[in-house]
Amino acid sequence: MTFQRIVIALLVLIVAGLGAIGYVEWRMAVQVRTLKAFVEGYVFNEAVMACEQAKSSTPFKWNSGKSTSVIGLNSVKLDKYNVIASYTLVADSVYCDYDPIKRKAEIGSSFLERE
């Protein structure tokens, strides 16, 4: 009888622990989404200005474009110390990657092996 109580108590503790882990993970995901939305909103105007002023044979026209879209903030971790961030916009099928750290825009770049 004592063994059964110990097993049931352990199962209850395991279920409670898994529930707590799930709750903490959910809360962290909400905070990360909020932070990402804030960063994207902060970077958006800079990205549009930099993309429109970038020198390229294909002009990037966000304000006068017929079809515009925000792909959003992307990042690639090259190794333990290097992360490449990119904020991507599309206007009339012309891609523009804006690096918020270097504050530099590249039109038609191949971020993430994109052609």
C-alpha positions, 0 to 999 in steps of 0.5 A, spaced: 500 500 500 505 504 501 509 503 494 502 504 491 502 511 494 509 513 493 508 511 485 501 515 485 505 521 488 511 521 484 506 521 478 502 527 480 509 530 481 511 529 474 504 531 471 505 537 475 512 539 473 510 537 466 504 542 466 509 548 470 514 547 464 509 547 459 506 554 462 513 557 463 514 555 455 508 558 453 509 565 457 516 565 454 513 564 447 508 570 448 514 574 451 518 573 445 513 574 440 512 581 443 519 583 443 519 580 436 513 585 434 516 591 437 523 590 434 520 589 427 516 595 428 522 599 430 526 597 424 520 598 419 521 605 417 529 605 417 528 599 413 523 602 408 528 608 407 534 604 406 531 600 401 528 605 397 535 609 397 539 603 396 543 603 389 541 597 384 539 596 377 532 594 380 529 600 383 525 598 390 519 602 391 515 601 397 511 607 397 509 607 390 509 599 389 502 595 387 504 589 391 508 590 398 509 585 403 513 584 410 517 578 410 519 580 417 525 579 421 530 573 420 536 571 423 541 565 422 546 563 427 553 562 423 557 559 429 557 560 437 559 568 436 556 570 430 549 572 428 546 575 422 540 579 422 536 581 416 529 584 416 526 583 409 521 587 405 518 585 398 515 590 393 513 588 386 517 582 387 523 585 388 526 583 395 530 587 400 534 585 406 536 590 411 541 589 416 539 592 422 546 592 426 550 595 420 544 599 417 545 597 410 540 594 405 541 590 399 536 589 394 535 582 390 540 579 395 541 572 397 539 571 404 538 564 406 540 562 399 534 565 396 535 566 388 
